Amino acid sequence: MITFVIPMHEWTRQTKVCFARLYDQIGRNEIVVVADQCKLPELPVTVLQTPKRLYAAGSRNLGAKHATHDVIVFVDSDILLPELFVRHCENNYHKDQSEIFCFPMGREVTDSYTAGYKGMLELYSTHYLYAQPRDTIRQLQGYCCVITKKLLERTGQWVETRTMELEEYATNIHEAGVDIVLENTVVVKHYNNKGFDLFKNVFDRACIWTVKKLQGRVQWDGKHKDKKNAVASLFSLLLWPSLIDPIVFLSWLVIHKLIHYDWLKFIFNRNNFARYISYAFIHVLYLNCIALGAITGWLTNRIKSSKL
């Protein structure tokens, strides 16, 4: 038997669809919905109200405390699960497992360009960089993962830090000697951030991640977050001054395409030309936001250090 914990900060058409997909296949298993300071309709499952805004990490911790069963599956409210997902969990996971299993993203559910770009990025970072089924990873894909009460106790609870709970908790997991496995045999779908929210979210994450990296609280991921990507993000800012001279711009463009050759080839092969051009442009803005967030995080850490 399994407890499925769903952190939820709002009830929308998308969350209704995602909840129904899980509920329709739940069987004798348990669903615990954690309403993070939001109003929900009557649901035929256990619903917990948070005492204050806890965000995703704190909501997961609260839901885990009220879980009836030893195996816990955390599923974010904007995750659309495949059919027979519950049966897969029943057949493959047990209370004595020694690893945490995460499920990779498939394509974005909607047709939005910004959300579609994020969906392609998630598909790339989980299926292209980690091509082997059940590949061991360093970064926790926390939006949909399987853990047990024993492992949760061994690794500590989710770190209640806004936007950075996955990376910091992943560091704690590895320090506890527990492996994180990407369950590439199953793919889930995601209602991603759209429009301005996509860029705001990545700026916030880059800022906070940089501060924590400088403090030694998070680690580089060998395939996903590495120093090469950090340098490439900073290089993306050179686009804007390069526009003053065509030769300089062409030089920047060639170097940019060489740095991101694998990624650009990946999206080119999976999209029509118009969507590829849109994704390529969004990618530059996305990298700009990472770079600006990292610079902001570096300045924030320097200011804090100077006051000590």
Secondary structure, DSSP 8 states (H G I E B T S, - for coil): -EEEEEEES---HHHHHHHHHHHTT-TTSEEEEEESS------SSEEEE-SS--HHHHHHHHHHHT-SSSEEEEE-TTEE--TTHHHHHHHH--TT--EEEE--EEEESS--HHHHHHHHHHHIIIIISS-STTEEESS--TTEEEEEHHHHHHH-S----TTTHHHHHHHHHHHTT-EEEE-TTS-EEE----THHHHHHHHHHHHHHHHHHHTTSS---SSSS-HHHHHHHHHHTTHHHHTTSHHHHHHHHHHHHHHTHHHHHHHHHTS-HHHHHHHHHHHHHHHHHHHHHHHHHHHHHHHHHHH-
